């Protein structure tokens, strides 16, 4: 890691027991600027090259991202999406799926999707549902069995955000 830092001059931080090297937010290496985009993982980064953003797992070409359940995950993810939306981007290059030629529309879609999910979680809670499986069935009604663990993690992230905001029912 010291050699990479000496060669680039970029501030570096070792993560995941030094198995992966991550640049810190705002670091510039060559034509790339690192942007912190937590949500999928706490240390997730996207990279800007001019008006192109390499989003990794923050935004996909198709479908949506699962949010890991850790403190502040969903709030951080929503803030990251808003931050990306505020950039003057012409192209998103996701880690999975096709290039996105209308970044603002895709980012607005992602924000709306997360807020709709939150609305559905709140509605299910208001209807008295508390069991995790019942909440998953209600909020993700057509969920493939293989996707249930990812949805459960995302549900936990939603519930934690609502708890942080004091918006969970008292029971």
C-alpha positions as CSV (number, residue, x, y, z in Angstrom):
1,X,0.0,0.0,0.0
2,X,2.9,2.4,0.8
3,X,4.2,1.9,-2.7
4,X,0.8,2.7,-4.3
5,X,0.5,5.8,-2.1
6,X,4.1,6.9,-3.1
7,X,3.4,6.4,-6.8
8,X,0.1,8.2,-6.8
9,X,0.3,10.7,-3.9
10,X,-3.3,9.8,-3.1
11,X,-4.5,9.3,0.5
12,X,-5.2,5.6,1.0
13,X,-6.9,3.5,3.6
14,X,-6.6,-0.2,3.9
15,X,-10.0,-2.0,4.3
16,X,-11.2,-5.5,4.7
17,X,-8.0,-6.6,6.5
18,X,-5.8,-5.2,3.8
19,X,-7.3,-7.4,1.2
20,X,-8.6,-4.5,-0.7
21,X,-7.3,-0.9,-1.1
22,X,-9.8,1.9,-1.2
23,X,-9.1,5.5,-2.0
24,X,-10.6,8.0,0.4
25,X,-13.4,10.3,-0.6
26,X,-12.3,13.1,-2.8
27,X,-8.9,11.5,-3.7
28,X,-7.7,12.2,-7.2
29,X,-5.6,9.6,-9.0
30,X,-4.9,10.4,-12.6
31,X,-8.2,11.2,-14.3
32,X,-10.3,9.6,-11.5
33,X,-11.8,11.2,-8.4
34,X,-13.1,8.9,-5.7
35,X,-16.6,9.6,-4.3
36,X,-17.9,7.9,-1.2
37,X,-21.1,6.1,-2.1
38,X,-22.0,4.0,1.0
39,X,-25.1,1.7,1.0
40,X,-24.2,-1.5,-0.7
41,X,-21.2,-1.6,1.6
42,X,-20.0,1.1,4.1
43,X,-16.7,1.6,2.2
44,X,-18.2,1.6,-1.4
45,X,-16.7,4.2,-3.8
46,X,-17.7,5.5,-7.2
47,X,-15.2,7.1,-9.5
48,X,-15.5,10.2,-11.6
49,X,-13.6,10.8,-14.8
50,X,-14.8,14.1,-16.2
51,X,-18.6,13.8,-16.6
52,X,-18.5,10.0,-16.5
53,X,-19.2,8.1,-13.2
54,X,-18.1,4.5,-12.7
55,X,-20.7,3.6,-10.1
56,X,-19.7,0.1,-9.2
57,X,-22.6,-1.3,-7.2
58,X,-24.1,2.0,-6.2
59,X,-26.2,2.2,-9.4
60,X,-26.8,-0.8,-11.7
61,X,-27.6,-0.7,-15.4
62,X,-30.7,-2.8,-14.7
63,X,-32.5,-3.6,-11.4
64,X,-31.8,-2.2,-8.0
65,X,-29.0,-2.5,-5.4
66,X,-29.4,-4.3,-2.1
67,X,-28.4,-2.3,0.9
68,X,-26.3,-3.9,3.5
69,X,-27.7,-3.5,7.1
70,X,-25.2,-1.5,9.0
71,X,-25.7,1.8,11.0
72,X,-26.6,4.7,8.7
73,X,-26.6,2.5,5.5
74,X,-29.8,3.6,3.9
75,X,-29.5,7.3,4.9
76,X,-25.9,7.2,3.5
77,X,-27.0,5.6,0.3
78,X,-29.8,8.1,-0.3
79,X,-27.3,11.0,0.4
80,X,-24.9,9.3,-2.1
81,X,-27.5,9.1,-4.8
82,X,-28.4,12.8,-4.3
83,X,-24.7,13.7,-4.4
84,X,-24.3,11.8,-7.7
85,X,-27.5,13.5,-9.1
86,X,-26.0,16.9,-8.3
87,X,-23.0,16.1,-10.4
88,X,-23.1,17.3,-14.1
89,X,-22.9,13.7,-15.4
90,X,-23.4,12.6,-19.0
91,X,-22.9,8.9,-18.5
92,X,-23.0,6.3,-15.7
93,X,-20.9,3.2,-16.1
94,X,-22.3,0.7,-13.6
95,X,-20.4,-2.4,-12.4
96,X,-23.3,-4.5,-13.7
97,X,-25.5,-3.9,-16.8
98,X,-25.5,-1.5,-19.6
99,X,-24.2,2.1,-19.7
100,X,-26.7,4.7,-18.5
101,X,-27.0,7.6,-20.9
102,X,-29.5,9.7,-18.8
103,X,-27.8,9.7,-15.4
104,X,-30.2,12.2,-13.8
105,X,-33.3,10.1,-14.8
106,X,-31.7,6.9,-13.5
107,X,-30.7,8.5,-10.2
108,X,-34.2,10.0,-9.8
109,X,-35.6,6.5,-10.5
110,X,-33.3,5.0,-7.8
111,X,-34.3,7.7,-5.3
112,X,-38.0,7.2,-6.0
113,X,-37.7,3.5,-5.8
114,X,-36.1,3.6,-2.3
115,X,-38.6,6.1,-1.1
116,X,-41.5,4.0,-2.4
117,X,-40.0,1.0,-0.6
118,X,-39.9,3.1,2.6
119,X,-43.5,4.1,2.1
120,X,-44.5,0.4,1.7
121,X,-42.6,-0.6,4.8
122,X,-44.3,2.2,6.8
123,X,-47.7,1.1,5.4
124,X,-47.1,-2.6,6.4
125,X,-46.0,-1.5,9.9
126,X,-49.1,0.7,10.2
127,X,-51.2,-2.3,9.3
128,X,-49.6,-4.1,12.3
129,X,-47.1,-6.3,10.6
130,X,-44.0,-7.0,12.7
131,X,-42.8,-10.4,11.7
132,X,-39.8,-10.1,9.3
133,X,-41.2,-12.7,6.8
134,X,-44.6,-11.0,6.8
135,X,-42.9,-7.6,6.1
136,X,-40.8,-9.2,3.3
137,X,-43.9,-10.8,1.7
138,X,-45.8,-7.5,1.9
139,X,-43.1,-5.1,0.8
140,X,-41.5,-7.5,-1.8
141,X,-44.6,-9.4,-3.0
142,X,-43.0,-11.1,-6.1
143,X,-39.6,-11.9,-4.6
144,X,-37.7,-14.9,-5.9
145,X,-36.5,-17.1,-3.1
146,X,-32.9,-16.6,-4.1
147,X,-33.3,-12.8,-3.5
148,X,-34.9,-13.1,-0.1
149,X,-31.6,-12.7,1.9
150,X,-30.7,-9.5,0.0
151,X,-34.2,-8.1,0.5
152,X,-34.0,-9.0,4.2
153,X,-30.8,-7.0,4.5
154,X,-32.4,-4.1,2.7
155,X,-35.5,-4.4,4.9
156,X,-33.2,-4.2,8.0
157,X,-31.6,-1.1,6.5
158,X,-35.0,0.5,6.0
159,X,-36.1,-0.4,9.6
160,X,-32.8,1.0,11.0
161,X,-33.3,4.3,9.1
162,X,-36.9,4.6,10.3
163,X,-35.7,3.9,13.9
164,X,-32.9,6.5,13.6
165,X,-35.6,9.0,12.5
166,X,-38.0,8.0,15.3
167,X,-40.5,6.8,12.7
168,X,-41.0,3.2,13.9
169,X,-44.3,2.3,15.6
170,X,-44.0,2.2,19.4
171,X,-44.9,-1.5,19.5
